Structures are given as C-alpha cells and as structure tokens.
Amino acid sequence: MANDGNQAFERLVDRHAGDIHGLAAAIVGIDHAGDVTQDVLFLAWRKLPSLRDPDRTAAWLRRIVVNRCVDHGRRAGREVRTIPILDGLDPRQRRASLETTGYDPELDRALRSLPVEQRAVLALHYAADLTIADVAATLDVPVGTAKSRLNAALTRLRSELGERRP
C-alpha cells in the first residue's frame, strides 16, 4: 500500500515539478525557487492523502506554491536576486548574457519592488496563464481582490518603468 503512495507521489513530481519551480521562480525569483519547490514537494508528500479530487491536483499545488512563496517573501531580510551567476562577469559578458536570455534588469528590479501578494497575482495570471477567477480561487480571495491586486501591480510597474512598457 505504501508503494502505491510512493508511485502516486513520483507521478505528481514528474508531472508538476517543473510548473512548481517555474511559478515559484516567477514569484520569489530563481535564487529562492529551489527552496520553495522543495518545501512545496515536502508539503505535498505529507498532505497527498488529504487531496480529495485528483483532477484538481494542479490547482491544489499552485495554492501550496503561492502560500509558501508568500511565507518566504514575508521573511525579513530576504532579497530576491535573479541571476547571481552573472555577478562575476565583466560588463560586456554580462550584457551579452542578459541579452540572450531576455532578462531585463530594470523589469526585475521593478518586480522585486512589488509586495509578494502582487507578484503572486502577476505570476498566476501571466506566467501560469490563469483567468482572474482562477487566480482568486488559487489565492482564496474574492475576484475583486485579485483584480485590485493585479491593477495595483500593473500600475506600480508602469510607474516604476515609465512609459516604455504597456
């Protein structure tokens, strides 16, 4: 019987680990995404027996990811940095590397300035491609709250970035 649980968890990891890591990276940054992913998988392992509807596994996991990211983001002294490996490169190498990855340091700085709740809404809506209703359900907030967080995040990003972005 325990083997069935192990196999179910292995299938869950195979199917969802990449999405978990990607969503975590979009919310807390790539440096901390691995830690959050590990936390999420540990919690999923512990709580897997409580999952009532296997068809809702992805939504269940997204909620765990967002909750762990919010907890992570609220810890004092945590600065989210995105591409630390570039720190050792000379400016020309760094610029070339950033241009090939599509990384925009100005956008990264603006995103890091947002409260974690707003980054979560942006990540769920744009990176995970969820509707506002699904974002609200994932965050367990009213649709109006999800809309207002998204609007506040976009307004702040526009302000931070100026008119160069939509």
C-alpha positions in Angstrom: 0.0 0.0 0.0 2.8 2.4 0.8 4.3 1.6 -2.6 1.1 2.9 -4.2 1.6 6.2 -2.3 5.2 6.4 -3.4 4.2 5.8 -7.0 1.5 8.4 -6.9 3.9 11.0 -5.5 6.5 10.1 -8.1 3.9 10.7 -10.8 3.0 14.0 -9.1 6.6 15.1 -9.1 7.2 14.0 -12.7 4.1 15.8 -13.9 4.2 19.0 -11.8 7.8 19.8 -10.5 8.6 22.0 -13.5 5.5 24.0 -13.1 6.0 24.3 -9.4 9.5 25.6 -9.9 8.5 28.0 -12.6 5.7 29.5 -10.6 8.0 29.8 -7.6 10.7 31.5 -9.7 8.1 34.0 -11.1 7.1 34.9 -7.5 10.3 34.8 -5.4 13.0 34.7 -8.0 15.2 32.0 -9.4 17.6 32.1 -6.4 14.9 31.0 -4.0 12.7 28.9 -6.3 14.6 25.7 -5.5 14.0 26.1 -1.7 10.3 26.9 -2.3 10.0 23.9 -4.6 11.5 21.6 -2.1 9.1 23.0 0.6 6.1 22.5 -1.7 7.1 19.0 -2.6 7.6 18.1 1.1 4.2 19.5 2.0 2.6 17.8 -1.0 4.1 14.5 0.2 2.7 15.0 3.7 -0.7 16.2 2.5 -1.2 14.0 -0.5 -3.7 11.7 1.4 -5.9 14.8 2.0 -6.2 15.6 -1.7 -9.9 14.7 -2.3 -10.1 15.4 -6.0 -7.2 14.2 -8.1 -8.5 16.3 -11.0 -7.7 19.4 -9.0 -4.0 18.4 -8.3 -2.6 21.3 -10.3 -4.8 23.9 -8.5 -4.0 22.3 -5.2 -0.3 22.5 -5.9 -0.5 26.1 -7.1 -2.1 27.1 -3.8 0.7 25.4 -1.9 3.3 27.2 -4.1 1.7 30.6 -3.6 1.4 30.1 0.2 5.0 29.0 0.5 6.1 32.0 -1.7 4.1 34.4 0.4 5.6 33.0 3.6 9.1 33.1 2.0 8.6 36.7 0.8 7.4 37.9 4.2 10.5 36.7 6.0 12.6 39.8 6.9 15.9 40.3 5.2 15.2 38.2 2.1 16.2 40.0 -1.0 15.2 38.3 -4.3 18.0 38.3 -6.8 17.6 36.7 -10.2 20.8 35.9 -11.9 23.7 35.8 -9.4 26.0 33.8 -11.7 26.4 36.9 -13.8 27.9 38.9 -10.9 31.4 37.6 -11.7 31.3 38.5 -15.4 32.8 41.7 -16.9 30.2 44.2 -18.1 30.4 43.2 -21.8 29.9 39.5 -21.0 27.1 40.3 -18.6 25.3 42.4 -21.2 25.7 39.7 -23.9 24.4 37.1 -21.5 21.4 39.1 -20.4 20.5 40.0 -24.0 20.5 36.3 -25.0 18.3 35.2 -22.0 15.8 38.1 -22.4 16.5 39.1 -18.8 15.7 42.8 -18.2 17.3 44.1 -15.0 15.1 47.1 -14.9 12.0 44.9 -15.1 13.4 42.6 -12.5 14.1 45.5 -10.1 10.5 46.8 -10.6 9.0 43.3 -10.0 11.1 42.9 -6.8 9.7 46.2 -5.5 6.2 44.7 -5.5 4.7 43.1 -2.5 4.7 39.3 -2.7 0.9 39.2 -3.0 1.0 41.4 -6.1 3.9 39.3 -7.6 1.8 36.2 -6.9 -1.2 37.6 -8.9 1.1 38.6 -11.8 2.7 35.2 -11.9 -0.5 33.3 -11.7 -2.2 35.4 -14.3 0.6 36.0 -16.8 3.1 33.2 -16.2 0.7 30.4 -15.3 -1.9 31.8 -17.7 -4.8 31.6 -15.2 -8.0 33.6 -15.5 -8.7 36.2 -12.8 -11.3 33.9 -11.4 -8.8 31.0 -11.2 -6.2 33.4 -9.7 -8.7 34.4 -7.0 -9.6 30.7 -6.3 -5.9 29.8 -6.0 -5.3 32.6 -3.6 -8.6 32.0 -1.8 -9.6 35.7 -2.2 -12.6 37.3 -3.8 -12.3 38.0 -7.5 -12.4 41.8 -6.8 -9.4 41.4 -4.5 -7.5 39.6 -7.2 -8.4 42.2 -9.8 -7.4 45.1 -7.5 -4.0 43.4 -6.7 -3.4 42.9 -10.4 -4.4 46.5 -11.1 -2.2 47.8 -8.3 0.8 45.7 -9.5 0.4 46.9 -13.1 0.0 50.5 -12.0 3.1 50.3 -9.9 5.1 48.6 -12.7 4.1 51.3 -15.1 5.1 53.9 -12.7 8.5 52.2 -12.0 9.2 51.6 -15.6 7.8 54.8 -17.1 6.0 54.7 -20.4 8.4 52.3 -22.1 6.1 49.3 -21.2 2.4 48.8 -21.7 
